[in-house]
Every structure is written in structure tokens, then in C-alpha cells.
């Protein structure tokens, strides 16, 4: 869930709740968001997944929190790059 919060903030500059409210989407139902928003999520999640797959074996830590922090960092960086391609 934390990665989605990070992704939303980086891609759209708002919280998940604000995104749904401002676009008229129904909470927790991504299919109700505007098509462009859904596409942005899909592109970013695909690119983030490829990056995480590329890093397989190098992500690790002493605890699940440390692993989650590393995943969140990858999602944050990829989201920043993806946002540069978006029209907003």
C-alpha cells in the first residue's frame, strides 16, 4: 500500500483520496478513475516492476521494513521519471 501512496504523490501531486475525490472515482476502484490516470498507473507500475526484476537478488535487508523501504525507493524514482512524460 505504501508504494501506491508514493506513486500517486509523485505521479499526480496528491494523495490517493484526493485523486479519487477530484476525478470522481469511487474509492478503491481504480477502474472508475479517468482512462488517462489508469494508463499512467499501468505504465509506471510496469516500468517499476521491470526495474525491481532487474534488481532481483540485490534487494535485501535485515527486516521486511528495510526491504519495503528499498521497493518504495524504486517506485518513487520511477514515478518521478514517468511523470516527466505526462501532460500534467
C-alpha positions as a Markdown table, in Angstrom:
| # | Residue | x | y | z |
|---|---|---|---|---|
| 1 | Unk | 0.0 | 0.0 | 0.0 |
| 2 | Unk | 2.8 | 2.4 | 0.8 |
| 3 | Unk | 4.2 | 2.1 | -2.7 |
| 4 | Unk | 0.8 | 3.2 | -4.1 |
| 5 | Unk | 0.8 | 6.2 | -1.8 |
| 6 | Unk | 4.3 | 7.2 | -3.0 |
| 7 | Unk | 3.4 | 6.5 | -6.7 |
| 8 | Unk | 0.2 | 8.6 | -6.5 |
| 9 | Unk | 2.0 | 11.5 | -4.8 |
| 10 | Unk | 4.8 | 11.5 | -7.4 |
| 11 | Unk | 2.6 | 11.0 | -10.5 |
| 12 | Unk | -0.3 | 13.3 | -9.6 |
| 13 | Unk | 1.0 | 15.5 | -6.8 |
| 14 | Unk | -1.8 | 14.5 | -4.4 |
| 15 | Unk | -2.9 | 11.8 | -2.0 |
| 16 | Unk | -4.8 | 8.7 | -3.1 |
| 17 | Unk | -8.0 | 10.0 | -1.5 |
| 18 | Unk | -7.6 | 13.4 | -3.2 |
| 19 | Unk | -7.1 | 11.8 | -6.6 |
| 20 | Unk | -10.4 | 9.8 | -6.3 |
| 21 | Unk | -12.3 | 12.8 | -5.0 |
| 22 | Unk | -11.0 | 15.2 | -7.6 |
| 23 | Unk | -11.6 | 12.8 | -10.5 |
| 24 | Unk | -15.0 | 11.5 | -9.3 |
| 25 | Unk | -13.6 | 8.0 | -8.9 |
| 26 | Unk | -15.0 | 5.5 | -6.4 |
| 27 | Unk | -12.5 | 4.8 | -3.6 |
| 28 | Unk | -10.5 | 1.6 | -4.0 |
| 29 | Unk | -11.9 | 1.1 | -7.5 |
| 30 | Unk | -9.2 | 2.1 | -10.0 |
| 31 | Unk | -11.4 | 1.2 | -12.9 |
| 32 | Unk | -13.6 | 4.3 | -12.0 |
| 33 | Unk | -10.7 | 6.7 | -12.5 |
| 34 | Unk | -10.3 | 8.5 | -15.8 |
| 35 | Unk | -8.6 | 6.4 | -18.5 |
| 36 | Unk | -5.5 | 8.7 | -18.6 |
| 37 | Unk | -5.0 | 8.2 | -14.9 |
| 38 | Unk | -5.3 | 4.4 | -15.2 |
| 39 | Unk | -2.8 | 4.4 | -18.1 |
| 40 | Unk | -0.3 | 6.5 | -16.1 |
| 41 | Unk | -0.6 | 3.9 | -13.2 |
| 42 | Unk | -0.2 | 1.0 | -15.6 |
| 43 | Unk | 2.9 | 2.5 | -17.4 |
| 44 | Unk | 4.6 | 3.4 | -14.1 |
| 45 | Unk | 3.8 | 0.0 | -12.5 |
| 46 | Unk | 5.1 | -1.9 | -15.5 |
| 47 | Unk | 8.4 | 0.1 | -15.5 |
| 48 | Unk | 8.8 | -0.2 | -11.7 |
| 49 | Unk | 8.2 | -4.0 | -12.0 |
| 50 | Unk | 10.9 | -4.2 | -14.7 |
| 51 | Unk | 13.3 | -2.3 | -12.5 |
| 52 | Unk | 12.6 | -4.4 | -9.4 |
| 53 | Unk | 13.0 | -7.5 | -11.5 |
| 54 | Unk | 16.4 | -6.2 | -12.8 |
| 55 | Unk | 17.4 | -5.7 | -9.2 |
| 56 | Unk | 16.3 | -9.2 | -8.1 |
| 57 | Unk | 18.8 | -10.6 | -5.7 |
| 58 | Unk | 20.2 | -7.2 | -4.7 |
| 59 | Unk | 17.2 | -6.1 | -2.7 |
| 60 | Unk | 17.6 | -7.3 | 0.8 |
| 61 | Unk | 17.7 | -6.2 | 4.4 |
| 62 | Unk | 17.6 | -7.2 | 7.9 |
| 63 | Unk | 13.9 | -6.8 | 8.1 |
| 64 | Unk | 10.8 | -6.6 | 5.9 |
| 65 | Unk | 10.6 | -2.9 | 6.6 |
| 66 | Unk | 14.1 | -2.5 | 5.1 |
| 67 | Unk | 13.0 | -4.4 | 2.0 |
| 68 | Unk | 9.8 | -2.4 | 1.8 |
| 69 | Unk | 11.9 | 0.8 | 2.0 |
| 70 | Unk | 14.0 | -0.3 | -0.9 |
| 71 | Unk | 10.9 | -1.2 | -3.0 |
| 72 | Unk | 9.4 | 2.2 | -2.1 |
| 73 | Unk | 12.5 | 4.0 | -3.2 |
| 74 | Unk | 12.5 | 2.3 | -6.6 |
| 75 | Unk | 8.8 | 3.2 | -7.1 |
| 76 | Unk | 9.5 | 6.8 | -6.1 |
| 77 | Unk | 12.3 | 7.2 | -8.6 |
| 78 | Unk | 10.4 | 5.5 | -11.4 |
| 79 | Unk | 7.4 | 7.7 | -10.7 |
| 80 | Unk | 9.5 | 10.8 | -10.9 |
| 81 | Unk | 10.8 | 9.7 | -14.3 |
| 82 | Unk | 7.3 | 8.7 | -15.6 |
| 83 | Unk | 5.8 | 12.0 | -14.5 |
| 84 | Unk | 8.1 | 13.8 | -16.9 |
| 85 | Unk | 6.3 | 12.1 | -19.8 |
| 86 | Unk | 2.8 | 13.0 | -18.6 |
| 87 | Unk | 1.0 | 16.1 | -19.8 |
| 88 | Unk | 0.2 | 17.4 | -16.3 |
